[in-house]
Amino acid sequence: MLAVVSLGSGAVKIAPGQVMRVMTGWVTGDGDVLAGRDALIILSIRVPRLVLACLIGAALAVSGALMQGLFRNPLADPGLVGVSSGAALAAGFTIVLGDRIFGTVAAQMPFVLLPFGAFLGGLASTLILYAVATRHGRTSVAIMLLAGVALGAFAGALTGLLAFVSDDRQLRDLTFWSLGSLSGASWTKVATVTPLILPVLLAVPFLARGLNALLLGEAEAYHLGIPVQALKRAAILMVAVAVGASVAAAGVIGFVGIVVPHLIRLLFGPDHRVLLPLSALLGAILLTGADLLARTMVAPAELPIGILTAAIGAPFFLWLLLRRDRTLDA
């Protein structure tokens, strides 16, 4: 139902019945239906936007669940610990300096270079964070969060420097990344990020057993036969790929990775066999709903989706901190 409402909402209103006729005509190949204006709007603009919202929402939520399982703390999140900032910095570097470094290749393949650059930035940030926070095989949550703040601030400073040397077009693109938006969704972007995000979503359930064992501690997981170091490397790589592709396609969208897994954990418990797939599902639903609000709240203008997720996620994060503080005091 949410998908039908999303496909019918926007600057041009389309009734749910007409949305269903267009989608049925798309499946059956009905030329009369597909030749209309409504079909053009739905199939060329809104369907790729819906698919992209589902992919990115699922990717960000699963990335948050992976980081929380890896660091054994529900406060871990790719955005809070600087992974998203690193990916955004690399994407900004590609935007501003891509033409000078890659020449005509950057103009011909912008949505190939951007995900690749953002992936490298997210991977570098994740590896730096893990190296800084880990000592003698143990990861310090406090150091992780502090290092994440430092990495995010450093990436923000470099992004500001890129904005200083950019021209008007590049500055507009950088602003787009910093606020987060799905307004540039297209089948080209869907085709570019799907080979990166979909394998992560399909592979993540295979890490559930190891993450469950890791909740007991690294030594205990090792004695249970879990290849702990291989599990960490796989989780880090998946987070880097998913977050990098998401940032490249839609900019920085925060707090999805912390809100969604924690809600699932409150409702269904910490078992990653349930947590990971349900996080992907709820993440897709949440970002689809947020995108719907972004397109309708200030219509015919469009609100950046990163503003909405931050407005929802920041109070939730504060509530989570206060709740944990009360639990520790008790």
Helices and strands as residue ranges (DSSP letters): H 2-8, H 16-28, H 31-34, H 37-41, I 42-46, H 47-71, H 83-102, H 104-108, H 110-133, E 134-135, E 138-139, H 141-165, H 168-179, H 187-203, G 204-207, H 208-214, H 218-223, H 228-250, H 256-268, H 272-296, H 305-329
